[in-house]
Amino acid sequence: EQSSVVLFPGALLIEIPGFGTHRLADAHVLGGVDSVRHAIMNELGIAIDGVAVLSPGDLASTLERDLEITLSSPFLQPDYNGAVVTAGVGAASYTPDEIEAMLVTVGTGGEIEFVQRQRSVWEGYIAELARTPGLVDDFADEDDVGSALIKQGLGAERVTTTVAPVRQVGVGETQLLGLAADPAFFDLHFGSIRMPLDPRPRVEILNGTREVGITQAIAGELIEKGFWILRTDNADRASYRETLIIAQGPAGQQEAVLVEHELGYGEIVIEQSASGSVDVSVILGADAIQ
């Protein structure tokens, strides 16, 4: 039995369905566990069975002794005098509190070094699991699907860790990252759980009602069926009585029919001058409120 731990940086810029484009780290704050799950499903076009949330301190609290971690770059934390070395390059033993700091503190090296350091911590933790198999039971709740999957994955006979390929996007003081184009990587790690629609129909969802949160719910429904939600926003007005499912050009008519079939309501309209960025635009009306 084999499993993979794939780490995504918190600074990954991603569409949070129903909320627009934000950092992946913001998904849980904006919309809870479902937003995290749907954001990653939507970005990668994969099926995800469950999500478990580990709060700060959860992993370190399971450790009863120091853990050996091998770092590829120093862990620097700033203080009032400037950056100080908290952990150097190479293998060393660290206390649970020090390990917790490595997991939750970006440090001065930036987001890419941060996620590489998180990978090093997970590698050390997984090695400890091999020596102490019952360790993962301390934070894996069998009644929670996500937690049960963590226990199953980390308890596999062979566990590998890696970081999703990313690239820097934008400029400024805040480092933001986007997924890099690496089909071989994603086929290797996620090919077996890809969504059935290929290619995925590209959809934007616009809220034409005053119902708060409706785009998040509808986007989630379509993501579960394999649609690719590229944008969620408000429509030009909030008084649409009937949902409009707009095929962007005659070529998008088949995709519009698929959307209408999944929603079970709405009027299909064909826009002759296609936008080019999406296949279907959905303007939610009062009939979408249930």
N, C-alpha and C positions, 0 to 999 in steps of 0.2 A: 504494500500500500504506500502511495506517494502523494504528497501534497506540496503546494507552493505558497509561500508568503510573498505577495507582491505589494510593495509600499508605494503609495502615492503622496507626493508632497502636499501639505496643507495649503500652500500658496498656489496650487494648481487652479488656473482660471477656467471655470466650467459653468455650463448652463444649469442653474438650479431651477427645475421646472416650477413655474408659478411665481418665481421671484426674479428672474433675469440672470445675468452673468455675474458671478461672485467667486470668491475663493472657495475651494472645496471645504476648507476648515470652517466656513460660515454656514454650511448646509444644515448641520444639526441645530444650530441656534435659530435659523430661519424657519425650518419646517419639520424638525425632529428626525427620527430614524428613517421615516419613509423618504424624506428629501435626500438623505445620503444615499439610500439604496437606488432611488430613481435617477439621481444625477449620474451615478456611475454606470447604471444600466444604459442610460440614454447616451452617454459619451462613448461607451465601448460597444454598444449593441449586444450585450450579453444578458443572460438570465442570472439573477441573484436570489437565492432561496431565503436568506435572512441576514440581518445585521445585528451585531452585538456592540454595545458601547462600553468601552473601558474608560472610566474616569481617572483623572490624575491620582496616582497612588495605588491603583488597583493591582497593577502588575508587580510593582516593587513590594507591596504588602505580602505577596505570596512567598517572598524569599526569606529564608531563615539564616542565610549566611552570605558572605561576600561572593561576588560573581566575577569571573574573568571575562573581560571584554577586550577585543583587539580593535583599536581605532586606526583608521588610515589617515586622519588629519587631527590636529590638536583641537580640543574643545576649549574655546575661549569665552569667558563671560566678562562683560565690562563692569568696572566699578568706577568710583569717582576719580581714580587716578588713571583710568584707561583700561585696556584689555588685560586680563590676567589669565594665565594658563590654569585651567581646572583639571584637565586630563591631557596627557601627551600622546604622541603617536606610538603605536605598538600595543603589546599585551600587558595588562595589569589587572589587579583585583580591585573592585570597587564595592562600596557599601550600597545597600538598597536605596538610601537617600541620594547618593551620587548617581546611581543608575536612573533614578526618577528624574533628576535634573537633566540628564542626557536626553531623555525621552521627550521632555516638555519645553526645554529652553532652546531657542534658536541659536543663541550665541552670536559671535561676531562674524562667523564664516559664511552666513547666508543660508538660504533655503535648501540649496542642493547639498551642501555639506551637512546640514541638519538631517535631511532624510537618509543620507549615507550613514550618519552616526546612529540613527534609529535602527537602520538595518543591522549594524554591528551589535547593538544591544539585543535585538531579536535573535541573532545568531548565537550569542552567548546564552540567552535564556533557553533557546531550543536545545542547546548542548546540555544545559542543566536538567531539562526535562528528560533527556535520554538517561540521565543518571538517577533522576527522581521522578518516575512516571506519574505519581499521584499529584504532582505539583499543580498541574492545570486545573484540578478539581476545585481549587480554592476560589477561582473566580468564574467557573463555567457552570451556569445554571441550566440543568437538564430540561427545565420547563420552558426555556426560551430557545427558539430555533437558532438564532444567531450564536448564542453561547454554546449550544450543543455542537454547532458546526465548528466553532473554534476548538473545542475539546477534541473533536474527531480529527480535525486537520493537524493540530499541533501534536497529537498523539500518534500520527502515522509513523510507519517504520522508517520512512525517509522524508525529510522536510527540507526544501530548498528555500532560500530567501533571495529576493532581487528587488530592484527599484525600477519602476516604470520609466521608460525613456522620456525625458522632458527637454524643453528648450525655453530660453528666456524670452518673454514677450513684454513689450512696453519698456518705458524708461522711467526713471525717478527713484526716490529713496526706497519705496516699497518694491521688493523683488517679486514679480509675478511670473508664473511658469505656465506653459501650455504643453500638451502632449506632443511628442515628436513623432513624425511619420516613421514607423518601424513595423510594417506588416508582419515580418517574420516573428518578432517578439510577441505580438498580440495573438498570432495564430498558435504559437507554442504554448502560451499560458492560458488563453481563453478560447481557443478554437472549438473546444468540445462543448462550450456553453453559449455559443452564439445564438441570437434570436433567429426565428425561422424565416422572416422576410429578408430577401436579399436580391437587389439592394433595398435598403430601408427607405420607405417613402419619407421625404422631408416635409415637416409640418410646422406651421406657426399657429399659435392659439392666441386670439385677442378677446378680451373680456368686454362684451357689449352689454353687460348688466351692471347693477350696483352690488351684486353679490360678492363679498370679499372672500378670496381663497378658492374661487371656483376654477380658475385656470390651473391651480396646483392639482386639484382632484382629477380634472379631465385629462391633463397631461399625463398623470400617473396611469390612468386607464389605458391610454394609447401606447405609452412606453411598455407596459406589460405585454402588449400585443405585437411589439416589434417596430413601432413607428419611431422616427428620429425627430424629436422636438428641438427645433433650432432656435425658437424664440417664443416667449410668452410676454404679453404686454396688455395694455388697455386699448380698446378700439376707439374709433373717432367719437363715439358717443355711447352712453350707457342705457339706451332705450330700445335695443333690438328685441323684438317680440319672438322672432324665430331665428334659430341658429342657421347661419349660412356656411356652407362647405364649398369653398371656392377653388375649383381646379385652375391652377395657373397654366393656362394654355390647354389646347385639346389633348396634349400628351399627358396631362395630369388627371384626366378624367377617371382613369382606372383607379388611381390612388384615392381620388375623392370618393369613389364608390366604396372602397375598402374602409375609409374613415366613417362614412355614413352607416355602413354595416355594423361597425364596432360600437358606434354611439347609439344607434337605434332611433335617431331623430335628426332633423335638419334638412334644409333644402340645398340641393347641389346646383351650383352656378358655374358656368365656364367663362373664365376671363381670357379673352382672345389674346391680349397683350400680356404674356407671361412675365412674372417678376424675375424669374431665373434663379433666385436664391432658394426658393422652396417649391415643392410640388403642389402643396395644398395649403390654403389659408382658411382657418376656422374662426368665424366670429360668433362667439357664444351669445345666444339670446335667452329670453325668459324660459323657453322650453327646456333649457339645460339645467334649470334649478329644480332639484328633486328633494 
